[in-house]
Amino acid sequence: MATAKPKTRQKPAAAAPTGKAAVAAFLAAIGREVRSNRAKRGMTRRQLALASETSERYLAQIESGAGNPSVSVLRAIALALDLPTAALLPEAGADTTALDPILDLLAQVPEGELPALTKLIEARVARPGQADRARRIALVGLRGAGKTTLGKKLAEYLGWPFIELDRVVEEDYGARISDLVEMAGTATFRRHERGALERVIAADAQAVITTAGGIVSSRETYALLLRRTHTIWIKARPEDHMGRVMAQGDFRPMAQNRAAMADLMAILDARRADYARAQAELDTAGNTVEQSFAKLLRLVTTLLGLERQ
């Protein structure tokens, strides 16, 4: 008679973390989402507190992970950031199972080959005319990088229209951007910005366009800009950005903020990955306007193939 084999005890599957540690990690993740999205929009904590009707002290606690916001508070913050509430929840999001094989393949692609791969994907999924950049040059980046100065010189050199998207919005709305945001909110400004960009693209096949630094906070608008213009990230050192903005007498959005440089660094960190999606980059740090313009002209010549004319 065969002896029965002793039963092997099954090792229990690892359970999802629970208890205080899991709650603390969840709240910390919410805080990071709030802080990152606020920085991407260039909003100070005070501005977000006012827009969401939340105390600045409580907002600081939420961003640090020490606060446990109610659904209504989180909704108010999300509305002020022009986001769906679920976007601030780290466990939220659609099922990405179908994308997993693609993401696995992308992880194996060398970083230097990603821009070329992006163009192949664009060509595969874009509708006819959707990715037609024509001869539109768009300059993006933080305030103080030199977008306006270089944009005007480039437009004059090429004999093309120079279009500041903020000025188009102001003409449409009949008031300054700061007044628009104060009276109607950031979400309304972003809608005006998207409409202005659509009209500029429809009207001008060749133009030099400068945008607000926070255009990257609107995924759809920024995607449109990347598809329909040759986009160049104008960048500089944080201290250069700060010095140039102060020299212009314009200290938005760091006004009355003792941690101005820390805020500027947070904004840059939150936007860097989006700015880096541009077709080209131009670092103006340590250069004169003439030196930076010479670099810009070389980039534009390459992007538009002007050397072959």
N, C-alpha and C positions, 0 to 999 in steps of 0.2 A: 504494500500500500504506500503510495507516494505521500511524502510529508508535505503539508501545505507550506508554501513560502510565506514568510512573514510579510505583512503588508508594509509597503514603503510609504512613509508619511510624505504627503505632498507639501512642498514649500509654498507657503501662502504668497499670492501675488502682492507686489508692493502696492500699498494703498496710497491714495492721494494724501498729501499732507493735510492734517487737520489741526484744530486747536488754535492756541494763541499765535504760534509761529506762522501758521498759514494765513491767519487774518492780518497779521502785521505785514507779511509779504504782499498780500493783496492790496492793502491800503498804501503801502510804499509804491506799488506799481501804478495805482491811481494817481498818486502825487506826482510821479514822473511824467505821466501822460498830461496832466494839467500844466505842469511847469514847462514841458517841452512845447506844447501847443501855444501856450502864452508867449514863450520866447520867439517862436517862429513868426508870430504875428506882431512882434515888437511891442507888446503891451507890458507896462509895468504891473506889479502886483496891485498897486492902488487903482490903476485903470480897470483891471479885471474885477476887482472888488466892487467898484462903483457900478460897472456894467451889469454885474450879476446880483447886485444888491446883497452882497455877502461882506461881512466884516473883514478888513484886511488881516487882522490877527488870526481869524479862523481860516482864511485862505492860506496863510503861511503855514498853519498847522496841517492843512490838507496836503499842501505841496511837500511837506517834510515827511508825510506818512503818519503823523501823530494824530491827525483828525479823522473822524469816521463820518463822512458826510451822508446826510439823508438823500433819498432819491430826488427829492424836490430841489435840494441845494445843488446836487450834481447836474440836474437838468438846467438850472439857472446858469451855472458855469458854462455848460456846453452851449447853451443858446448864445451867451456872450461871446463865445469863441467861434460861433457859426458852425457848430458841429452837432451831429446826432449824439444823444446822451450815451449810446452804446460805444461810441468811439473812445470814451474815457474809461471804459471797463476793459482791463487787460485780458479777460477771458472771453470777451465777446468777439464776434466776427463770423463770417460765413465759413462753411466747410470748404477747406482747400485741398481735399483729398485728390481731386482731379489734377491739381497743379503740382502735387508732390513730385511726380516723375520729372517734370520740367525744372523744378527748383533743384532737384538732385543733380541734373545735368548741368545747370548753370553754375552750381558750386564747383564743378570741375573745370570751368572755363577760366583761363588766365585773365586777370583783370584788364590787361592791355587789349584783349580781344573783345571785350564787352561792347564798346561803342560800335564796332562793325556788326556785331550780332544784333544790336538794337536796330540798326538800319535795315537788316534783313527781315526782322520781325515786323517793323513798320511797313516795309514794302509788301509783306504778305497779308497784313490785316487792314491796311488803310484803304479807304474807298478812293476812287479816282479824284484827284485834285485835293484830297484831304491833307496831304503832306507837301503841298506845293509851297516852297519857301520863297520863290521868286527871287527878288533882290532886296529883301527886307532884312535889315540888320537890327537886332534888339540887344541892348546892353542891360544886364541885370547885376545885382549886387547890393551890398549895404550902402547906406548914405555915407558920403565922404570918400568913396572909392575913386570918383572922377567921372562918373557916367555922363553927367550933363556937359561938363567941359569938353570931354573927348567926343561926345556925340555931336555937339554943335560943330566942332572942327571937322569931323568926318563928313557930316552932311554938307558943309560948305565946300569941302574939297571935291566931293562927288557931284555936287549940284543937285542933291536930292532933298526932299522935305525932311525937316527935323521935327519929330513929334514926341512931346512929353506926355505920356499917357495920363498922368495926374492932371495936367492942364486941360486935356480933353474932357475928363470927368468933371472938372470944375466948371468948364463952359456949359456942359450939359445940365449940371445941377444948379448952376447960378450962384455958387458959394464956394468958399475954400474947402479943401479936403478936411481940415480940422473941424470946421463947422458942420460939415456933412456927417462926420463920425460922431460928433457930440450930439447932434440932433436926431440922427436916424440910425446910428450904430454902425459897427464895422461890417456887418453882413450886408447892409444896404450899399456901402461903399464898394464892397467886392462885386456886387451885382452890376453896379455902374461901370466898374473897371472892366468886367467881362464884356459888357455891351460895347464899351468904347473900343476895346481891342478888336472885336468882331468887325466893327465899322471901319477901323483903320486898315485892317487886312483886306476888306472888300474894296476899299477905295484906292489903295496905294500898292502897286506891284514893286515899287522901289522906294525905300524910306529908311531913315535911321530913327529907331524908336528907343526911348528910355522908359523904364518902368519903376514903380515903387519897389523898394527892397522886399516888401512883404507879399509880393505877387505869388511867391512860392507857397503861401499858406492856402491858396485856392487851387486844389489839384487840377480841376477842369480848366481853369484859366491858364495855369502854367503849362499844362499839356498842350493847349492850343498854341501858346506862344512858341513852344519847342517845335511843334509840327510845322508852323507856318512862317517861321522866321529863322534866320541864321543867328543863333543866340550866343552871346559872348559874356562870360562872367568876368566883370571888372572887380578885381580884388586888391586888397592892401593889408598892411599890418593893422591890428586893432588900434594901436596908438595913432596911426595915420588917420584912420576913420574918425577917431575921437577929435584929434586936433583940427581936421578940416571942417567937421561939423561945427565945432566951437568957433572957428574963425568965420564961419558963415552966419554966426549968431542964431543958429537953429539947433536946439538941443532936444528935439523930440526923438524918441519917446522917453528920454532920460531926465526930463525936466524935474527939478527939485528932488533928485534922487542921489543920495550920497554914494550909492554903490553903482555909479554910472558905468564904469569900466567893466564891472562884473556882469551887469545887465547886457552890455554890448557883447561880451564874450559868450554869454548864454544864447543871445540871438544868433550870433554867428554859428555856434555849435549846432543849434537847432535847424539852421538853414543850409549848412555846408553841403550836405548830401544832395539837396535839391539844386543848389547853385552848380554843383559839379556835373549835373546832367546836361549842362550847356555844351554846345559843339566845341567851344574853345574857351580858354582862360587867358586873361591878361593881368599880370601882377604889376601894379603901379608903384609898389613900395620902393623908395629910394630913387625914383626917376623924376626928371622934370616933365612938365607937360609935353614938351617937344619930343622927349625920348619915348614917353608912353604912347604918343600919337604915332610915332614911327612904327612901334611894335603893332599897334592896332591896325595900321594900314597894311602891314604885311599879312596879318591874320585875315583881314577882309579880302585882300587880293587872292589869297589861297582859297578861302571859302567860296568865293564867287567865280573863281577861275578867270579873273581879270587879266592875268598875265598872258592868257592865250589869245587875247583880242588884239 
